[in-house]
């Protein structure tokens, strides 16, 4: 019969006490255990094929060792590699701490989304819940106030941040300022910002950056469009349709600033059909750094605002784990950065 390995036995072999082994295996943040001791304990655990027993820990602590991410339009969210990279960061950090991420769907037929969100928040499905602010509205404020588990919000492109809840918010203001500072004075009035209406937070950040640098609002024209399909898989196609319908407007510009890389790529497709070379005849700026996430053919060429999705997920996981331990925090901000490529060359 296979012998059950205990923390005490691992501690004895490592020459430390059981609490030290526990702290290493549970990766407590801010631990002062030396890397040499940590590596020694991990090596012994690997040799003995030992891993913490989550079920046993749950009985002792009353925790589930899960963080629940409540989603609505789940098929749209999970079809996007941008969102997938956030999930990667969340999962990676949680798994380092022997937690798992549970995806919870709050748009099942039969009851309202708000009712389902409230049910999850009052349940024992997880030790902490992650929501986007879009999943929080006034009808569930009472549930939020009465909740028995902490809530963390994750906001990449959301304007209205809920009060009284900690979370991580992405800012693109500094990235926009960096781009604006490189634009020639003679381009002002010949710059078009375009994207779908839900990209409002990105536009607000751009307008804030313009104000910070003393740009007049008339320097950049805004033209938003509503696609017939709100789904990542159709974003490039929708942008192409917009570009064909507005080609005369596009051809008047020196720079087209897009709310997503797929918008920029869709517009680039149409420009090239017309013999216009993006990056040479007209400048393009995108958002998402999607060419690094999706295996497009060739070398990435879009200058883009990189929203650091994986780091966003990691920061959210850290805040969730701290909230579980009773450590409260205010909003943390993550600054996006710019990746310059061939679509934006100033000669």
Secondary structure, DSSP 4 states (H G I P E B T S, - for coil): -PPPP-HHHHHHHHTS-HHHHHHHHTT-TT----HHHHHHHHHHHHHTT----HHHHHHHH----EEEEEESSHHHHHT-HHHHHHHHHHHHHHHHTT-EEEEEE---TTS-HHHHHHHHHTSSS-SEEEE-GGG--GGGHHHHHH-SSEEEEEESS-S-PPTT-EEEEEE-HHHHHHHHTTS-GGGTTSEEEEE-GGGHHHHHHHHHHHHHTT--GGGEEEEE---S--SGGGHHHHHHHHHHHTHHHHHT-SEEEESSHHHHHHHHHHHHHTT--BTTTBEEEEES-GGGTS--SS----EEEE--HHHHHHHHHHHHHHHHTT-----EEEE-EEE--TTS---
